[in-house]
Amino acid sequence: MSGSNDTEPNEVVTLSGLPPMLEVGEVSRILRMNRNTVYEAGKRGEIPGYIRICNSVRFVRDVLIPWLKGGGRVPTPDTQP
């Protein structure tokens, strides 16, 4: 099914060098999720760092990356090293 997912099965996505504001396509490739799923999960607050700027959606890198490294949990001051 073409276009259902924006990442190739064996594509490796690195977290270093990412811009401060990530586009939905970038988050889709990082999470290996469909773009529409990323939009909806971001709106529901299931993926942190979601912001709307006019008609665009972006994710804040410095919120998303710690969430990923924390196993899907946003670090709190009590849980940070």
C-alpha positions in Angstrom: 0.0 0.0 0.0 1.8 3.1 -1.2 1.8 6.2 1.0 0.4 4.5 4.1 3.7 5.0 5.9 6.4 7.5 5.2 9.4 5.3 6.2 11.1 2.4 4.6 11.1 -0.8 6.7 14.8 -0.8 7.2 15.4 3.0 7.3 17.4 4.2 10.2 16.5 7.6 11.7 19.0 9.3 13.9 18.1 11.8 16.6 21.2 13.9 16.3 21.1 17.0 14.2 17.4 17.4 14.2 16.0 20.9 13.9 14.4 22.5 16.9 10.9 22.3 15.4 10.0 19.0 13.7 7.5 18.6 10.9 4.9 15.8 11.0 6.8 13.9 8.3 9.9 13.9 10.4 8.1 12.7 13.5 6.3 10.1 11.4 9.7 8.7 10.3 11.2 8.8 13.8 8.2 6.9 15.3 7.6 4.8 12.2 3.9 5.8 12.3 1.5 7.0 9.6 1.4 10.8 9.3 -2.3 10.9 10.0 -1.8 8.9 13.2 0.9 11.4 14.3 -1.4 14.3 13.7 -4.2 12.7 15.7 -2.0 11.5 18.5 -0.4 14.9 18.8 -3.8 16.6 19.0 -4.9 14.2 21.7 -1.7 14.9 23.7 -0.4 11.3 23.3 2.7 12.6 21.6 4.1 15.6 23.5 5.5 18.8 22.0 2.6 19.3 19.5 2.0 22.9 18.5 0.0 24.6 15.8 1.4 27.6 14.0 -1.3 29.1 11.7 -2.2 26.1 9.5 1.0 24.1 10.2 1.7 21.5 12.9 5.1 21.2 14.5 6.6 19.2 17.3 9.2 20.7 19.7 12.3 18.6 19.5 13.4 19.3 23.1 10.1 17.9 24.4 9.8 14.9 22.0 13.3 13.5 22.3 13.2 13.2 26.2 9.8 11.6 25.8 11.3 9.0 23.4 14.3 8.4 25.6 12.0 8.0 28.7 10.0 5.2 27.1 7.0 7.3 26.2 6.9 9.3 29.5 7.7 12.9 29.9 10.5 13.3 32.5 9.6 15.2 35.6 12.0 16.9 38.0 11.7 13.8 40.2 12.7 11.4 37.4 15.5 13.3 35.7 19.0 12.1 36.4 
